[in-house]
C-alpha cells in the first residue's frame, strides 16, 4: 500500500469547547413547507397513477387479458403493491419528518419566548 504521508494513528483530535450553533426558524419553516409540497405532489402522482391505470386497455378482448389487466392494476395500486407501497412508505417518511421538524420548531419558539421573559420578571 502506498504511503501518502498520513500518520497511521492520528491520535485524539483537538479538544472542542464553547461550540455554538444558530437556529433559523424561518429556514425550518421553509423546509416544512417544502416537505408539505412534496407530500401534495406525491398525492398527485398517486391519483394520476390510479387514473392512468384505470384507463389501461387489455391487449385482447378475451377474459384472460381483461382479468390480467385488472389483476396487475390492483396489485400495483394496493397498499402492499409496488407503487402503493412505495408511495405509502415515502409519504409516511415525509410526514414523520414534518412532524419532527414542527415539534422542534415549536419547542425552539417556546424556549426563545421563555428566554425573552427572563429579564422581565417583576420581583
VMD Tcl script that builds the backbone (N, CA, C; Angstrom):
set m [mol new atoms 369]
animate dup $m
set s [atomselect $m all]
$s set {name element resname resid chain x y z} {
  {N N UNK 1 A 0.842 -1.168 0.000}
  {CA C UNK 1 A 0.000 0.000 0.000}
  {C C UNK 1 A 0.889 1.234 0.000}
  {N N UNK 2 A 0.496 2.217 -0.757}
  {CA C UNK 2 A 1.293 3.427 -0.913}
  {C C UNK 2 A 1.230 4.294 0.347}
  {N N UNK 3 A 2.392 4.790 0.778}
  {CA C UNK 3 A 2.453 5.696 1.922}
  {C C UNK 3 A 2.206 7.109 1.413}
  {N N UNK 4 A 1.138 7.713 1.862}
  {CA C UNK 4 A 0.790 9.062 1.406}
  {C C UNK 4 A 1.167 10.127 2.442}
  {N N UNK 5 A 1.943 9.738 3.416}
  {CA C UNK 5 A 2.403 10.706 4.388}
  {C C UNK 5 A 1.442 10.944 5.540}
  {N N UNK 6 A 0.368 10.160 5.602}
  {CA C UNK 6 A -0.572 10.309 6.701}
  {C C UNK 6 A -0.119 9.455 7.871}
  {N N UNK 7 A -0.258 9.959 9.098}
  {CA C UNK 7 A 0.095 9.107 10.229}
  {C C UNK 7 A -0.874 7.935 10.316}
  {N N UNK 8 A -0.356 6.794 10.742}
  {CA C UNK 8 A -1.224 5.620 10.846}
  {C C UNK 8 A -2.211 5.774 11.981}
  {N N UNK 9 A -1.841 6.463 13.047}
  {CA C UNK 9 A -2.761 6.718 14.162}
  {C C UNK 9 A -2.692 8.202 14.480}
  {N N UNK 10 A -3.632 8.971 13.988}
  {CA C UNK 10 A -3.552 10.418 14.202}
  {C C UNK 10 A -3.773 10.819 15.650}
  {N N UNK 11 A -4.205 9.896 16.508}
  {CA C UNK 11 A -4.435 10.231 17.909}
  {C C UNK 11 A -5.720 11.021 18.064}
  {N N UNK 12 A -5.985 11.466 19.279}
  {CA C UNK 12 A -7.226 12.199 19.511}
  {C C UNK 12 A -7.193 13.545 18.798}
  {N N UNK 13 A -8.376 13.976 18.375}
  {CA C UNK 13 A -8.491 15.271 17.717}
  {C C UNK 13 A -8.386 16.400 18.721}
  {N N UNK 14 A -8.379 17.616 18.250}
  {CA C UNK 14 A -8.279 18.751 19.160}
  {C C UNK 14 A -9.520 18.840 20.039}
  {N N UNK 15 A -9.328 19.313 21.246}
  {CA C UNK 15 A -10.460 19.485 22.161}
  {C C UNK 15 A -11.307 20.647 21.668}
  {N N UNK 16 A -12.607 20.448 21.711}
  {CA C UNK 16 A -13.527 21.482 21.266}
  {C C UNK 16 A -14.368 21.886 22.461}
  {N N UNK 17 A -14.418 23.175 22.702}
  {CA C UNK 17 A -15.270 23.651 23.776}
  {C C UNK 17 A -15.891 24.965 23.361}
  {N N UNK 18 A -16.965 25.285 24.011}
  {CA C UNK 18 A -17.606 26.560 23.738}
  {C C UNK 18 A -18.249 26.634 22.376}
  {N N UNK 19 A -18.524 25.490 21.778}
  {CA C UNK 19 A -19.156 25.484 20.477}
  {C C UNK 19 A -20.575 26.021 20.555}
  {N N UNK 20 A -21.055 26.538 19.469}
  {CA C UNK 20 A -22.431 27.024 19.433}
  {C C UNK 20 A -22.974 26.837 18.030}
  {N N UNK 21 A -24.248 26.948 17.930}
  {CA C UNK 21 A -24.885 26.893 16.628}
  {C C UNK 21 A -26.076 27.838 16.641}
  {N N UNK 22 A -26.536 28.152 15.480}
  {CA C UNK 22 A -27.641 29.087 15.365}
  {C C UNK 22 A -28.786 28.401 14.636}
  {N N UNK 23 A -29.973 28.582 15.154}
  {CA C UNK 23 A -31.157 28.019 14.537}
  {C C UNK 23 A -31.921 29.152 13.873}
  {N N UNK 24 A -32.252 28.966 12.621}
  {CA C UNK 24 A -33.033 29.970 11.908}
  {C C UNK 24 A -34.432 29.402 11.699}
  {N N UNK 25 A -35.388 29.818 12.550}
  {CA C UNK 25 A -36.746 29.271 12.455}
  {C C UNK 25 A -37.383 29.468 11.086}
  {N N UNK 26 A -37.025 30.541 10.417}
  {CA C UNK 26 A -37.590 30.796 9.093}
  {C C UNK 26 A -37.185 29.702 8.101}
  {N N UNK 27 A -35.919 29.268 8.186}
  {CA C UNK 27 A -35.467 28.205 7.287}
  {C C UNK 27 A -36.110 26.870 7.630}
  {N N UNK 28 A -36.326 26.616 8.918}
  {CA C UNK 28 A -37.006 25.380 9.302}
  {C C UNK 28 A -38.425 25.397 8.750}
  {N N UNK 29 A -39.097 26.539 8.855}
  {CA C UNK 29 A -40.466 26.634 8.324}
  {C C UNK 29 A -40.474 26.448 6.811}
  {N N UNK 30 A -39.468 26.991 6.120}
  {CA C UNK 30 A -39.377 26.803 4.666}
  {C C UNK 30 A -39.204 25.324 4.330}
  {N N UNK 31 A -38.401 24.630 5.129}
  {CA C UNK 31 A -38.206 23.201 4.915}
  {C C UNK 31 A -39.508 22.441 5.132}
  {N N UNK 32 A -40.231 22.780 6.197}
  {CA C UNK 32 A -41.530 22.146 6.460}
  {C C UNK 32 A -42.484 22.390 5.299}
  {N N UNK 33 A -42.533 23.636 4.833}
  {CA C UNK 33 A -43.413 23.969 3.706}
  {C C UNK 33 A -43.029 23.180 2.451}
  {N N UNK 34 A -41.722 23.057 2.196}
  {CA C UNK 34 A -41.260 22.296 1.034}
  {C C UNK 34 A -41.617 20.819 1.140}
  {N N UNK 35 A -41.495 20.256 2.344}
  {CA C UNK 35 A -41.864 18.850 2.532}
  {C C UNK 35 A -43.367 18.655 2.356}
  {N N UNK 36 A -44.169 19.607 2.831}
  {CA C UNK 36 A -45.614 19.512 2.624}
  {C C UNK 36 A -45.965 19.598 1.144}
  {N N UNK 37 A -45.232 20.409 0.392}
  {CA C UNK 37 A -45.436 20.463 -1.061}
  {C C UNK 37 A -45.083 19.122 -1.699}
  {N N UNK 38 A -44.022 18.494 -1.218}
  {CA C UNK 38 A -43.631 17.179 -1.742}
  {C C UNK 38 A -44.719 16.142 -1.450}
  {N N UNK 39 A -45.325 16.217 -0.265}
  {CA C UNK 39 A -46.428 15.304 0.074}
  {C C UNK 39 A -47.596 15.533 -0.872}
  {N N UNK 40 A -47.918 16.788 -1.150}
  {CA C UNK 40 A -49.001 17.095 -2.091}
  {C C UNK 40 A -48.687 16.543 -3.478}
  {N N UNK 41 A -47.444 16.697 -3.917}
  {CA C UNK 41 A -47.045 16.171 -5.228}
  {C C UNK 41 A -47.134 14.647 -5.256}
  {N N UNK 42 A -46.746 14.019 -4.175}
  {CA C UNK 42 A -46.843 12.557 -4.082}
  {C C UNK 42 A -48.296 12.110 -4.183}
  {N N UNK 43 A -49.193 12.838 -3.530}
  {CA C UNK 43 A -50.621 12.529 -3.637}
  {C C UNK 43 A -51.111 12.702 -5.068}
  {N N UNK 44 A -50.631 13.754 -5.752}
  {CA C UNK 44 A -50.993 13.958 -7.157}
  {C C UNK 44 A -50.503 12.798 -8.022}
  {N N UNK 45 A -49.295 12.337 -7.751}
  {CA C UNK 45 A -48.733 11.207 -8.505}
  {C C UNK 45 A -49.588 9.964 -8.295}
  {N N UNK 46 A -50.015 9.733 -7.068}
  {CA C UNK 46 A -50.858 8.566 -6.779}
  {C C UNK 46 A -52.189 8.648 -7.514}
  {N N UNK 47 A -52.802 9.832 -7.484}
  {CA C UNK 47 A -54.077 10.000 -8.198}
  {C C UNK 47 A -53.893 9.805 -9.698}
  {N N UNK 48 A -52.791 10.339 -10.239}
  {CA C UNK 48 A -52.517 10.205 -11.662}
  {C C UNK 48 A -52.298 8.739 -12.042}
  {N N UNK 49 A -51.550 8.021 -11.218}
  {CA C UNK 49 A -51.309 6.600 -11.494}
  {C C UNK 49 A -52.607 5.817 -11.455}
  {N N UNK 50 A -53.454 6.110 -10.480}
  {CA C UNK 50 A -54.746 5.428 -10.379}
  {C C UNK 50 A -55.595 5.714 -11.606}
  {N N UNK 51 A -55.602 6.964 -12.017}
  {CA C UNK 51 A -56.387 7.353 -13.199}
  {C C UNK 51 A -55.866 6.679 -14.464}
  {N N UNK 52 A -54.567 6.716 -14.659}
  {CA C UNK 52 A -53.985 6.135 -15.878}
  {C C UNK 52 A -54.156 4.612 -15.921}
  {N N UNK 53 A -53.921 3.964 -14.783}
  {CA C UNK 53 A -54.072 2.511 -14.769}
  {C C UNK 53 A -55.533 2.110 -14.899}
  {N N UNK 54 A -56.433 2.976 -14.431}
  {CA C UNK 54 A -57.856 2.703 -14.592}
  {C C UNK 54 A -58.294 2.752 -16.046}
  {N N UNK 55 A -57.534 3.435 -16.877}
  {CA C UNK 55 A -57.855 3.551 -18.304}
  {C C UNK 55 A -57.095 2.541 -19.167}
  {N N UNK 56 A -56.273 1.729 -18.519}
  {CA C UNK 56 A -55.464 0.748 -19.237}
  {C C UNK 56 A -56.367 -0.267 -19.937}
  {N N UNK 57 A -56.139 -0.454 -21.216}
  {CA C UNK 57 A -56.933 -1.383 -22.011}
  {C C UNK 57 A -56.197 -2.711 -22.157}
  {N N UNK 58 A -56.903 -3.807 -22.007}
  {CA C UNK 58 A -56.266 -5.112 -22.198}
  {C C UNK 58 A -55.840 -5.275 -23.662}
  {N N UNK 59 A -54.802 -6.080 -23.893}
  {CA C UNK 59 A -54.319 -6.270 -25.265}
  {C C UNK 59 A -55.305 -7.058 -26.134}
  {N N UNK 60 A -56.203 -7.760 -25.510}
  {CA C UNK 60 A -57.194 -8.518 -26.266}
  {C C UNK 60 A -58.544 -8.417 -25.583}
  {N N UNK 61 A -59.588 -8.853 -26.279}
  {CA C UNK 61 A -60.934 -8.762 -25.730}
  {C C UNK 61 A -61.327 -10.011 -24.936}
  {N N UNK 62 A -60.412 -10.934 -24.773}
  {CA C UNK 62 A -60.734 -12.183 -24.079}
  {C C UNK 62 A -60.729 -11.968 -22.559}
  {N N UNK 63 A -61.336 -12.905 -21.863}
  {CA C UNK 63 A -61.447 -12.819 -20.403}
  {C C UNK 63 A -60.081 -12.837 -19.722}
  {N N UNK 64 A -59.133 -13.583 -20.260}
  {CA C UNK 64 A -57.805 -13.667 -19.643}
  {C C UNK 64 A -57.088 -12.317 -19.686}
  {N N UNK 65 A -57.135 -11.660 -20.824}
  {CA C UNK 65 A -56.481 -10.347 -20.955}
  {C C UNK 65 A -57.141 -9.329 -20.038}
  {N N UNK 66 A -58.457 -9.320 -20.007}
  {CA C UNK 66 A -59.189 -8.391 -19.146}
  {C C UNK 66 A -58.874 -8.656 -17.675}
  {N N UNK 67 A -58.859 -9.911 -17.296}
  {CA C UNK 67 A -58.541 -10.286 -15.918}
  {C C UNK 67 A -57.107 -9.946 -15.553}
  {N N UNK 68 A -56.194 -10.146 -16.485}
  {CA C UNK 68 A -54.781 -9.854 -16.227}
  {C C UNK 68 A -54.571 -8.362 -15.987}
  {N N UNK 69 A -55.187 -7.523 -16.806}
  {CA C UNK 69 A -55.053 -6.072 -16.634}
  {C C UNK 69 A -55.633 -5.646 -15.295}
  {N N UNK 70 A -56.777 -6.197 -14.943}
  {CA C UNK 70 A -57.402 -5.856 -13.656}
  {C C UNK 70 A -56.515 -6.285 -12.498}
  {N N UNK 71 A -55.979 -7.493 -12.579}
  {CA C UNK 71 A -55.119 -8.017 -11.526}
  {C C UNK 71 A -53.831 -7.195 -11.387}
  {N N UNK 72 A -53.219 -6.872 -12.509}
  {CA C UNK 72 A -51.987 -6.064 -12.482}
  {C C UNK 72 A -52.269 -4.695 -11.878}
  {N N UNK 73 A -53.355 -4.076 -12.310}
  {CA C UNK 73 A -53.725 -2.757 -11.788}
  {C C UNK 73 A -53.950 -2.819 -10.288}
  {N N UNK 74 A -54.704 -3.809 -9.842}
  {CA C UNK 74 A -54.961 -3.945 -8.402}
  {C C UNK 74 A -53.670 -4.153 -7.627}
  {N N UNK 75 A -52.791 -5.010 -8.129}
  {CA C UNK 75 A -51.539 -5.317 -7.432}
  {C C UNK 75 A -50.620 -4.096 -7.348}
  {N N UNK 76 A -50.580 -3.313 -8.397}
  {CA C UNK 76 A -49.715 -2.134 -8.412}
  {C C UNK 76 A -50.217 -1.075 -7.437}
  {N N UNK 77 A -51.515 -0.880 -7.386}
  {CA C UNK 77 A -52.069 0.227 -6.605}
  {C C UNK 77 A -52.386 -0.112 -5.153}
  {N N UNK 78 A -52.470 -1.383 -4.807}
  {CA C UNK 78 A -52.776 -1.753 -3.429}
  {C C UNK 78 A -51.680 -1.243 -2.501}
  {N N UNK 79 A -52.014 -1.106 -1.217}
  {CA C UNK 79 A -51.043 -0.615 -0.241}
  {C C UNK 79 A -49.791 -1.468 -0.171}
  {N N UNK 80 A -49.899 -2.762 -0.479}
  {CA C UNK 80 A -48.708 -3.599 -0.455}
  {C C UNK 80 A -48.184 -3.873 -1.863}
  {N N UNK 81 A -48.762 -3.222 -2.858}
  {CA C UNK 81 A -48.285 -3.342 -4.232}
  {C C UNK 81 A -47.082 -2.443 -4.454}
  {N N UNK 82 A -46.435 -2.589 -5.592}
  {CA C UNK 82 A -45.193 -1.871 -5.869}
  {C C UNK 82 A -45.362 -0.356 -5.747}
  {N N UNK 83 A -46.290 0.205 -6.492}
  {CA C UNK 83 A -46.489 1.656 -6.482}
  {C C UNK 83 A -47.107 2.108 -5.164}
  {N N UNK 84 A -48.129 1.406 -4.734}
  {CA C UNK 84 A -48.820 1.776 -3.496}
  {C C UNK 84 A -47.913 1.719 -2.283}
  {N N UNK 85 A -47.118 0.675 -2.164}
  {CA C UNK 85 A -46.228 0.517 -1.013}
  {C C UNK 85 A -45.132 1.581 -1.011}
  {N N UNK 86 A -44.575 1.855 -2.180}
  {CA C UNK 86 A -43.517 2.868 -2.261}
  {C C UNK 86 A -44.071 4.244 -1.887}
  {N N UNK 87 A -45.223 4.589 -2.436}
  {CA C UNK 87 A -45.817 5.891 -2.120}
  {C C UNK 87 A -46.193 5.991 -0.651}
  {N N UNK 88 A -46.739 4.921 -0.104}
  {CA C UNK 88 A -47.128 4.932 1.308}
  {C C UNK 88 A -45.905 5.121 2.198}
  {N N UNK 89 A -44.832 4.385 1.934}
  {CA C UNK 89 A -43.611 4.495 2.740}
  {C C UNK 89 A -42.990 5.888 2.619}
  {N N UNK 90 A -42.959 6.418 1.408}
  {CA C UNK 90 A -42.386 7.740 1.186}
  {C C UNK 90 A -43.231 8.805 1.891}
  {N N UNK 91 A -44.547 8.707 1.762}
  {CA C UNK 91 A -45.453 9.671 2.410}
  {C C UNK 91 A -45.280 9.618 3.927}
  {N N UNK 92 A -45.221 8.418 4.501}
  {CA C UNK 92 A -45.053 8.278 5.948}
  {C C UNK 92 A -43.730 8.881 6.413}
  {N N UNK 93 A -42.668 8.680 5.627}
  {CA C UNK 93 A -41.367 9.242 5.990}
  {C C UNK 93 A -41.406 10.772 5.937}
  {N N UNK 94 A -42.029 11.313 4.903}
  {CA C UNK 94 A -42.138 12.764 4.795}
  {C C UNK 94 A -42.981 13.340 5.926}
  {N N UNK 95 A -44.107 12.691 6.222}
  {CA C UNK 95 A -44.981 13.175 7.292}
  {C C UNK 95 A -44.290 13.105 8.652}
  {N N UNK 96 A -43.526 12.044 8.896}
  {CA C UNK 96 A -42.796 11.925 10.162}
  {C C UNK 96 A -41.741 13.028 10.273}
  {N N UNK 97 A -41.079 13.329 9.174}
  {CA C UNK 97 A -40.086 14.393 9.178}
  {C C UNK 97 A -40.738 15.744 9.449}
  {N N UNK 98 A -41.881 15.993 8.812}
  {CA C UNK 98 A -42.617 17.239 9.058}
  {C C UNK 98 A -43.022 17.322 10.529}
  {N N UNK 99 A -43.532 16.230 11.074}
  {CA C UNK 99 A -43.938 16.217 12.489}
  {C C UNK 99 A -42.750 16.521 13.401}
  {N N UNK 100 A -41.616 15.886 13.137}
  {CA C UNK 100 A -40.422 16.114 13.960}
  {C C UNK 100 A -39.922 17.553 13.857}
  {N N UNK 101 A -39.892 18.084 12.649}
  {CA C UNK 101 A -39.448 19.470 12.468}
  {C C UNK 101 A -40.415 20.452 13.118}
  {N N UNK 102 A -41.707 20.185 13.000}
  {CA C UNK 102 A -42.709 21.056 13.617}
  {C C UNK 102 A -42.564 21.046 15.131}
  {N N UNK 103 A -42.384 19.862 15.706}
  {CA C UNK 103 A -42.185 19.748 17.151}
  {C C UNK 103 A -40.928 20.506 17.576}
  {N N UNK 104 A -39.847 20.331 16.827}
  {CA C UNK 104 A -38.589 21.019 17.126}
  {C C UNK 104 A -38.761 22.523 17.028}
  {N N UNK 105 A -39.420 22.991 15.982}
  {CA C UNK 105 A -39.634 24.425 15.798}
  {C C UNK 105 A -40.495 25.001 16.917}
  {N N UNK 106 A -41.547 24.303 17.279}
  {CA C UNK 106 A -42.414 24.777 18.370}
  {C C UNK 106 A -41.656 24.828 19.690}
  {N N UNK 107 A -40.822 23.838 19.946}
  {CA C UNK 107 A -40.028 23.810 21.177}
  {C C UNK 107 A -39.013 24.951 21.171}
  {N N UNK 108 A -38.381 25.179 20.039}
  {CA C UNK 108 A -37.432 26.276 19.915}
  {C C UNK 108 A -38.121 27.605 20.209}
  {N N UNK 109 A -39.286 27.813 19.624}
  {CA C UNK 109 A -40.025 29.064 19.853}
  {C C UNK 109 A -40.448 29.210 21.313}
  {N N UNK 110 A -40.849 28.107 21.935}
  {CA C UNK 110 A -41.239 28.147 23.340}
  {C C UNK 110 A -40.056 28.552 24.209}
  {N N UNK 111 A -38.902 27.961 23.949}
  {CA C UNK 111 A -37.706 28.267 24.732}
  {C C UNK 111 A -37.277 29.712 24.502}
  {N N UNK 112 A -37.329 30.158 23.258}
  {CA C UNK 112 A -36.981 31.546 22.963}
  {C C UNK 112 A -37.915 32.509 23.691}
  {N N UNK 113 A -39.188 32.188 23.745}
  {CA C UNK 113 A -40.157 33.022 24.462}
  {C C UNK 113 A -39.835 33.048 25.954}
  {N N UNK 114 A -39.536 31.898 26.530}
  {CA C UNK 114 A -39.159 31.842 27.942}
  {C C UNK 114 A -37.890 32.644 28.195}
  {N N UNK 115 A -36.910 32.512 27.313}
  {CA C UNK 115 A -35.656 33.263 27.471}
  {C C UNK 115 A -35.882 34.758 27.385}
  {N N UNK 116 A -36.802 35.181 26.536}
  {CA C UNK 116 A -37.046 36.611 26.390}
  {C C UNK 116 A -37.723 37.198 27.622}
  {N N UNK 117 A -38.346 36.336 28.417}
  {CA C UNK 117 A -39.038 36.806 29.612}
  {C C UNK 117 A -38.131 36.837 30.842}
  {N N UNK 118 A -36.938 36.309 30.767}
  {CA C UNK 118 A -36.042 36.215 31.921}
  {C C UNK 118 A -35.759 37.577 32.537}
  {N N UNK 119 A -35.477 38.568 31.736}
  {CA C UNK 119 A -35.162 39.897 32.252}
  {C C UNK 119 A -36.383 40.710 32.633}
  {N N UNK 120 A -37.576 40.197 32.351}
  {CA C UNK 120 A -38.802 40.958 32.591}
  {C C UNK 120 A -39.572 40.479 33.801}
  {N N UNK 121 A -38.934 39.766 34.686}
  {CA C UNK 121 A -39.627 39.229 35.873}
  {C C UNK 121 A -39.667 40.310 36.932}
  {N N UNK 122 A -40.883 40.636 37.387}
  {CA C UNK 122 A -41.047 41.587 38.484}
  {C C UNK 122 A -40.930 40.850 39.799}
  {N N UNK 123 A -40.134 41.402 40.696}
  {CA C UNK 123 A -39.936 40.761 41.999}
  {C C UNK 123 A -40.593 41.575 43.077}
}
mol reanalyze $m
mol bondsrecalc $m
mol representation Tube
mol addrep $m
